[in-house]
C-alpha cells in the first residue's frame, strides 16, 4: 500500500522511474483498493510533476502522484518538487551562460 510521503522521502532514483498522475475532487483521498483507477502513466516522475504543475485545466480537481517507490505525493508536494525542478534548471542555465 502506498504512503503519503514528505518531499524529502522521495528517493533520487524515483525521479527517473515511471509515475502515475491522477486527479480527484478535493474531498477524496486516494487510498484503498482500486483508488488509482484512471491514472495517466508517465515515463518519469519528473514528467508527471511537470504535467501536474502545468495543466491549465485539471480535469477533476486535485492532482496526486503515485511514484514507483510507492510514495503518494499531494498537491503541495508536487508544487514543491516543481519549484525545485525549476530552480535547478534556472541554475543550470545561469551557469552555462558566458560571463
C-alpha positions as CSV (number, residue, x, y, z in Angstrom):
1,X,0.0,0.0,0.0
2,X,1.3,3.5,-0.8
3,X,2.1,6.0,1.8
4,X,1.7,9.8,1.7
5,X,5.3,11.0,1.5
6,X,7.1,14.1,2.6
7,X,9.1,15.6,-0.3
8,X,12.4,14.6,1.4
9,X,11.3,10.9,1.5
10,X,11.2,10.6,-2.3
11,X,14.4,8.8,-3.3
12,X,16.6,10.1,-6.2
13,X,16.0,7.0,-8.4
14,X,12.2,7.7,-8.2
15,X,12.6,10.9,-10.3
16,X,13.7,8.8,-13.3
17,X,11.2,6.0,-12.8
18,X,7.6,5.8,-14.1
19,X,4.9,7.6,-12.1
20,X,1.1,7.8,-12.2
21,X,-0.8,11.1,-12.1
22,X,-4.5,11.2,-11.3
23,X,-7.0,13.9,-10.3
24,X,-9.7,13.7,-7.6
25,X,-12.2,16.1,-6.1
26,X,-10.8,17.9,-3.1
27,X,-12.7,15.8,-0.6
28,X,-11.3,12.5,-1.9
29,X,-8.1,10.9,-0.5
30,X,-6.5,8.3,-2.9
31,X,-6.2,5.2,-0.7
32,X,-7.7,1.8,-0.7
33,X,-8.1,-0.9,-3.4
34,X,-9.0,0.5,-6.8
35,X,-8.5,4.1,-5.9
36,X,-5.9,4.6,-8.7
37,X,-8.5,3.6,-11.3
38,X,-7.7,6.1,-14.1
39,X,-4.2,7.2,-13.8
40,X,-2.1,8.8,-16.5
41,X,1.3,6.9,-16.7
42,X,4.4,9.0,-17.3
43,X,7.9,7.6,-18.2
44,X,9.4,9.6,-15.3
45,X,8.3,11.2,-12.1
46,X,9.8,14.5,-13.4
47,X,7.4,14.4,-16.3
48,X,4.4,13.6,-14.1
49,X,5.3,16.6,-11.9
50,X,5.7,18.9,-14.9
51,X,2.3,17.7,-16.3
52,X,0.5,18.3,-13.0
53,X,2.1,21.7,-12.4
54,X,1.5,23.0,-15.9
55,X,-2.0,21.6,-16.6
56,X,-4.1,24.7,-17.3
57,X,-7.4,22.8,-16.6
58,X,-7.2,19.9,-14.2
59,X,-10.0,17.5,-15.2
60,X,-11.3,16.7,-11.8
61,X,-9.7,18.8,-9.2
62,X,-6.6,18.0,-7.1
63,X,-3.6,16.3,-8.6
64,X,-1.9,13.3,-6.8
65,X,1.1,11.3,-8.0
66,X,2.0,7.7,-7.2
67,X,5.7,7.1,-7.5
68,X,7.4,3.8,-8.5
69,X,8.7,3.6,-4.9
70,X,5.1,3.5,-3.6
71,X,5.0,7.1,-2.3
72,X,1.9,9.2,-2.8
73,X,2.5,12.9,-3.5
74,X,-0.1,15.5,-2.5
75,X,-0.6,18.7,-4.5
76,X,1.6,20.7,-2.1
77,X,4.4,18.1,-2.6
78,X,4.0,18.3,-6.4
79,X,4.2,22.1,-6.2
80,X,7.4,22.0,-4.0
81,X,9.1,19.5,-6.3
82,X,8.1,21.5,-9.4
83,X,9.6,24.7,-7.9
84,X,12.7,22.7,-7.0
85,X,13.0,21.4,-10.6
86,X,12.6,25.0,-12.0
87,X,15.3,26.3,-9.6
88,X,17.7,23.6,-10.7
89,X,17.0,24.3,-14.4
90,X,17.4,28.0,-13.9
91,X,20.7,27.4,-12.0
92,X,22.0,25.2,-14.9
93,X,21.1,27.9,-17.4
94,X,22.8,30.6,-15.4
95,X,26.0,28.5,-15.0
96,X,26.1,27.7,-18.8
97,X,25.9,31.3,-19.9
98,X,29.2,33.1,-20.8
99,X,30.3,35.8,-18.5
